[in-house]
Amino acid sequence: MSIVSTPTRLANIQALRGIAVLLVVLSHLQVIERKYAGDQVLGNFFSVGLSGVDLFFAISGFVMVYVAWSAPRGAQSAASFMFARISRIYPLYWLVSGLVLLLWLFRPDLVFTSNVGVSLFSSFALWPSQFQPLLAVGWTLIHEMYFYLVFGFIVLMVPRFRLWALLLWGAAVFVGFLGGAGTHGPKMALLFNPLSFEFLGGALAALAVKRFDCRGWKPAFIAGVVLFIIACYLSLRTGLVFWEGWPRAASFTPSVSLIVYGAAGAERAGKGFSQILVWLGDQSYALYLSHVLTLSAAGRLWVYVAATGPVDNLLILPAFLGIALLAGQGLHRFVEVPLLVAAKHLRRRFF
């Protein structure tokens, strides 16, 4: 038995990845400016770029259902699915984390985790811990791997029971959170974290695409964008940019779910998003992993040329963005793509 063939990718969903990673990069570019520049031209508005993570979560839920929902039941299909996700996430993550580890060993003061502690096992295994991963963005990948594991169990079931299993998981997260189960250590906090609803929302959006053939995609997309803007505005107005738990999940789950549904519908209707965004989406994982390291290295050089006034900011900030994109593209083209090709060959051989 082999897993069903992967459907042709949706370029618009890939473009959404590009938007999501750009939002995150811009939010961290603001942090770099505040840390190393003499003046600031990027206002607090850019901190809402952290909402790109919420869009990433919904995209992941959408893609998992779109790609593997109809896979044959059984251990082989589930193993093939998990092999594909593990080989997609870990090798490149280990490489970039290894670079951060070398920095941490010789100059721990340059790595933010040096002030709060670190667990090397948890960092590299993407295992929930009281400490943040060495690579700052790794916390989101812990959530990703949790969702992939849940979905791997769902693939074990016959297709007609999978929706019920998905909804049962969502209900368990909801009840567990309300019951305070998430307060009993980092593992329980992950199991019952409301951010899982962003994955669930993306998954249900993919099922809606299959069930309704993207009917009503245009009002859905418009409503999603409007709700997304409102959620970002509220986070700024209330000072809860780093929302966690229910405020964040309740604010962004409806909007990101509608956005991915609308984007898929737009493509079905022959309306493709910008190819620049698709290009960004293609390198989004490499850029996501590498941009903090790239921007931090560039920022430490900025200290030596920082000047009073906004002129140097207006010149350096676009240059830093370009450097991050260039590094991400290089990592994607020369490292990530060969790793993915090798992983696909192994997957065909094993499964």
Stockholm file with secondary structure:
# STOCKHOLM 1.0

chainA/1-351         MSIVSTPTRLANIQALRGIAVLLVVLSHLQVIERKYAGDQVLGNFFSVGLSGVDLFFAISGFVMVYVAWSAPRGAQSAASFMFARISRIYPLYWLVSGLVLLLWLFRPDLVFTSNVGVSLFSSFALWPSQFQPLLAVGWTLIHEMYFYLVFGFIVLMVPRFRLWALLLWGAAVFVGFLGGAGTHGPKMALLFNPLSFEFLGGALAALAVKRFDCRGWKPAFIAGVVLFIIACYLSLRTGLVFWEGWPRAASFTPSVSLIVYGAAGAERAGKGFSQILVWLGDQSYALYLSHVLTLSAAGRLWVYVAATGPVDNLLILPAFLGIALLAGQGLHRFVEVPLLVAAKHLRRRFF
#=GR chainA/1-351 SS CCCCCCCCCCHHHHHHHHHHHHHHHHHHHHHHHHHHCSSCCSCGGGGGGGGHHHHHHHHHHHHHHHHHTTSCSSHHHHHHHHHHHHHHHHHHHHHHHHHHHHHHHHCGGGSGGGGTCCCHHHHHHTCCCSSCCSSTTHHHHHHHHHHHHHHHHHHTSCHHHHHHHHHHHHHHHHHHHHTTGGGSSHHHHHHTCTTHHHHHHHHHHHHHHHHHTTTTHHHHHHHHHHHHHHHHHHHHHHTCTTCCHHHHHHHHHHHHHHHHHHHHHHHHTTCCCCHHHHHHHHTHHHHHHHHHHHHHHHHHHHTTTCCSSSHHHHHHHHHHHHHHHHHHHHHIIIIIHHHHHHHHHHHHHHC
#=GC SS_cons         CCCCCCCCCCHHHHHHHHHHHHHHHHHHHHHHHHHHCSSCCSCGGGGGGGGHHHHHHHHHHHHHHHHHTTSCSSHHHHHHHHHHHHHHHHHHHHHHHHHHHHHHHHCGGGSGGGGTCCCHHHHHHTCCCSSCCSSTTHHHHHHHHHHHHHHHHHHTSCHHHHHHHHHHHHHHHHHHHHTTGGGSSHHHHHHTCTTHHHHHHHHHHHHHHHHHTTTTHHHHHHHHHHHHHHHHHHHHHHTCTTCCHHHHHHHHHHHHHHHHHHHHHHHHTTCCCCHHHHHHHHTHHHHHHHHHHHHHHHHHHHTTTCCSSSHHHHHHHHHHHHHHHHHHHHHIIIIIHHHHHHHHHHHHHHC
//
